[in-house]
Amino acid sequence: MPGTRIAALGHHQPSRVLTNAHLEALVETSDAWIRQRTGIATRRIAGEDESVTDMAAAAAAKALAASGQAPAEIGLVTVATCFGIDRCPSTAAQVAARLRWPYPWPDLPPPARSRGLDTAPPMMWLPSHSGVSHPGPLTCPITETEEGIVRMKAVIVCASVSHGNTRRIADSMAQVLDAKVVSPEQADLAELAGADLVGFGSGVFYQRLHPRLTDFVKALPTGRGRAFVFATSGLPELPLAPFTRPLVQLLEGKGFEVEANFSCRALDTMMPFKLVGGIQKQRPNDGDLAAARAFAARLRVS
């Protein structure tokens, strides 16, 4: 690009050093054999508590300091990596937050990040005279109007009864959507009517979502808006009879546009599983929670 130049560079590497001598003690090799074929004498190893985000933020801070510019003068934050810890918020979003980059942004959808491109924000730059100031990543849907940037409102109605597992899934989604999580009894109808996106979820009891949730939806006034449905269960859904289908049909009958469904396994101690202490005792696990966040991220950009 004409006029483009590199203003400054920053570098960071982990403190732990792995030498060829160390490798000789681990595998059948030698310093001479490695040097002859690769030229490598030492390599750096990240610590257990040191992530790509940590290293990228440290290097970016050095580059920013060397450039003599303030965070607000930076127009784009990009991280190229295949080893990001979180699907959402993206590594670039987390690095920008640590740099105190003062602008909100939507993340790139997961397919783009899967190709190693991790950018905040995509196709959007808020100049410093816009009047918008935010000390960290805005991890909720946003819309742009003539008046400026407005946060999209999201609410999650969750009936979590037995072990709190459905609430864990709801909270993971809420982190991405910046959503308020409420029980059916706590839900405010005016707040739901004013929300841009509403999630409805519960555990599954004998192949059905909890009646606290379904009865709540049945009593809703007819309206319209975006919605999604989620569930946790001990047994997997049947392709021809998903747990969420009746609730989706109820919501569509109320005028909602149901954009997507999510389900995952969770501890189930209902009979007869109670006799053996339950099934899916380790679920939802970290992978399930990450999948919930990824699902929410897709809703943000749909």
C-alpha angles and dihedrals in degrees: 000000000000113000094018117135138166106252098185144343131223129196136193133172133175117263096232112094124201111197129194087252089060090052091051088062092051105042139012102275141100139226091245093050093051095044093048093053103033109011089230119141101165138007134195122242123202117232123244091258096042117095136184087257091056093050095043092049092049092050092044092051090054091048091048092050091048091050093056091224130128121240090249090061092062113099102191138018116204130176121189109203143129092201106066113151098215130043088209135052088033124236089251091053091051093047091049090051092053089051088053091240101180103214131094121228144170116245123242113261115264095255090062092048091048087066091059096261112127114171139162118226111012113213093341135095124175110208118222092250091062091091093233116129125174125164096212145006116317099221099186134084112280133191129201120228134173087265094054140262117345127189114239113235118234130181129185120204107202131180104196109171120157112031107357092249096125088051089055089056091046092050091051090053091045091057089061098038095039084230132164113241117212137165119243088257092052097046116118112215093209090052091050091049090053096046122105092210130021126189124202122194147150143157120278119251117189091339095312137094115251114282091229087069100038093046089050091053092047089056095050117112117245112269139126141253145110119300143170133197130216137178142181122212143165093230126049121254120262110240093227095043111032118187091235099052097090091051092047089053091049092051093047088051087056091054100261122141103224106208102183147347131225132192137167139172121271140170110294119192098166118124129311091021090055088072090068097037094267135287132265089031094170096048140142088039132177090279091055092050091048090050089052091053091048090050090052091048090057090052090054094059099036 
